[in-house]
Amino acid sequence: MISKILAFAGSTRTDSFNKKLVKVAADGAKEAGADVTIIDLRDYQMPLYDEDLEKREGLPSSTRKLKDLMSDHHGFLISSPEYNSSISGVLKNTIDWTSRQGDDELPRSCFKGKVAGILSASPGGLGGLRGLVHVRAILENMGVMVIPDQVAISKANEAFNLDGSMKEQRQEQQVKKIGSNLAQILLKLNN
């Protein structure tokens, strides 16, 4: 059985370091035999989570589409920027909306039983490491098993070539390894 992985960055910025990083990790997962779908959260825009809005209008259509996509995959590759020592508002809002219980489904159904690999890239010296602590805690609380290995790329503004590939071969291999490790774990779990 082929493992299906959904890969995305917690950023909507066009030239996001984390969008570049998750693509490198996705290459590692593909090389390990996984079927990887890379998405841009910009294509799934959602209002700020508001329970009154949810009660009045239900789940936004973009939320339903993303939840269906998440449910159709075995695991996630998530590259999260670090904002003020935590996760981005875009990623947190996405998690908040997609965790809501829709009609005929269990709470957090698109998260439970999934496996994730997490990464971060930042121009700062820690590479977004402080934010990954929060990403891990949130996902694990949602029922996602987060693999122990993670990568935080510091000086991200200097880490990528114009084509999105990484300048340092060693770093590129570390990032690809997150993707390949996730693919291998999912293969073992799904067989």
C-alpha positions in Angstrom: 0.0 0.0 0.0 1.3 3.4 -0.9 1.5 6.0 1.9 -0.2 9.3 1.1 1.3 12.4 2.6 -0.1 15.9 2.6 2.6 18.6 2.6 2.2 22.3 3.4 3.8 25.3 5.0 2.2 27.4 7.7 2.7 30.5 5.6 0.9 32.1 2.7 3.8 34.3 1.6 4.7 33.7 -2.0 8.4 33.4 -1.5 8.1 31.7 1.9 11.2 29.9 3.2 8.9 27.2 4.7 7.2 26.6 1.4 10.6 25.9 -0.1 11.6 23.7 2.8 8.5 21.5 2.7 9.0 20.9 -1.0 12.5 19.6 -0.2 11.1 17.3 2.5 8.4 16.2 0.1 11.1 15.2 -2.4 12.5 12.9 0.3 9.2 11.3 0.9 8.6 10.8 -2.8 12.1 9.2 -3.2 11.0 6.8 -0.4 8.0 5.8 -2.4 5.2 8.0 -0.9 2.5 9.7 -2.8 2.8 13.3 -1.8 0.3 16.1 -2.4 1.8 19.6 -1.8 -0.8 22.3 -1.1 -0.6 26.1 -0.4 -2.8 27.3 2.5 -3.5 30.4 0.5 -5.8 28.2 -1.6 -7.8 27.3 1.5 -8.5 30.8 3.0 -10.6 30.8 6.2 -11.8 33.6 8.3 -10.4 33.9 11.9 -12.1 31.1 13.9 -15.2 32.4 15.5 -17.7 30.0 17.1 -20.6 32.5 16.5 -19.7 32.5 12.8 -19.5 28.7 12.8 -22.9 28.4 14.5 -24.5 30.8 12.1 -22.9 29.7 8.8 -21.3 26.3 9.5 -17.9 25.3 8.3 -16.5 27.5 5.5 -16.3 25.5 2.2 -12.5 25.9 2.2 -12.4 24.2 5.6 -14.6 21.3 4.3 -12.3 20.8 1.3 -9.2 20.8 3.4 -10.6 18.4 5.9 -11.5 16.0 3.2 -8.0 16.3 1.8 -6.5 15.7 5.2 -8.7 12.7 5.8 -7.7 11.2 2.5 -4.0 11.2 3.5 -2.1 9.0 6.1 0.3 11.7 7.2 1.4 15.3 7.1 4.6 17.1 6.3 4.4 20.6 7.9 6.9 23.4 7.7 6.0 26.1 10.2 7.4 29.6 10.3 8.1 30.9 13.8 6.2 34.0 14.8 7.1 35.5 18.2 8.5 32.2 19.4 5.4 30.3 18.4 3.5 29.1 15.3 2.0 31.4 12.6 -1.5 32.6 12.9 -2.3 31.0 9.5 -1.3 27.6 10.7 -3.1 27.9 14.1 -6.3 29.1 12.4 -6.1 26.3 9.9 -5.8 23.8 12.8 -8.6 25.5 14.7 -11.0 25.3 11.8 -10.1 21.8 10.6 -10.4 20.4 14.1 -14.1 21.3 14.3 -16.6 18.5 14.1 -18.6 18.4 10.9 -21.8 16.5 10.2 -21.5 12.8 10.5 -17.9 12.7 11.8 -16.0 12.4 15.0 -14.2 15.4 16.6 -10.7 16.0 15.1 -11.3 13.1 12.7 -8.9 14.4 10.1 -6.1 14.5 12.6 -6.6 11.3 14.7 -4.3 8.4 13.7 -2.2 10.5 11.4 1.6 10.7 11.5 3.5 14.0 10.9 7.0 15.2 10.2 7.7 18.8 11.2 10.2 21.4 10.0 10.9 25.1 10.2 13.0 27.7 8.5 13.8 31.2 9.8 16.3 33.9 9.2 17.0 33.8 12.9 19.7 31.8 14.7 17.4 29.1 16.0 15.7 28.4 12.7 12.2 28.4 14.2 13.0 25.7 16.8 10.9 27.4 19.5 7.8 27.4 17.3 8.3 23.6 16.6 7.8 22.9 20.3 4.3 24.4 20.0 3.5 22.7 16.6 4.4 19.3 18.1 2.4 19.9 21.3 -0.7 21.0 19.3 -0.6 18.2 16.8 0.0 15.5 19.5 -3.0 16.9 21.4 -5.1 16.4 18.3 -4.2 12.7 18.1 -1.3 13.0 15.6 1.9 11.0 16.2 4.8 13.4 15.4 8.0 11.7 14.5 10.9 12.4 16.9 13.2 13.8 14.2 12.7 17.4 13.2 14.7 20.1 11.3 15.0 23.8 11.9 17.0 25.7 9.3 18.6 28.9 10.6 19.6 31.8 8.3 17.0 30.7 5.9 17.4 33.8 3.9 20.8 32.4 2.9 19.9 28.7 2.7 18.1 28.4 -0.7 19.1 28.7 -4.3 16.9 30.7 -6.7 15.2 27.5 -7.8 14.2 26.6 -4.3 16.8 23.9 -3.8 19.1 24.1 -0.7 22.6 25.5 -1.0 24.2 23.0 1.5 24.0 19.4 0.5 24.1 18.3 4.2 21.1 20.4 5.1 19.2 19.2 2.1 19.8 15.6 3.1 18.6 16.3 6.7 15.4 17.8 5.3 14.8 15.0 2.8 15.4 12.5 5.7 12.3 13.9 7.5 10.2 13.2 4.5 11.7 9.7 3.9 11.5 8.8 7.6 7.8 9.8 7.6 7.2 7.7 4.4 8.9 4.7 5.9 7.0 4.9 9.2 3.7 5.2 7.4 4.6 2.2 5.2 5.2 0.1 8.3 2.0 1.2 10.0 -0.2 0.7 6.9 1.0 -2.8 6.0 
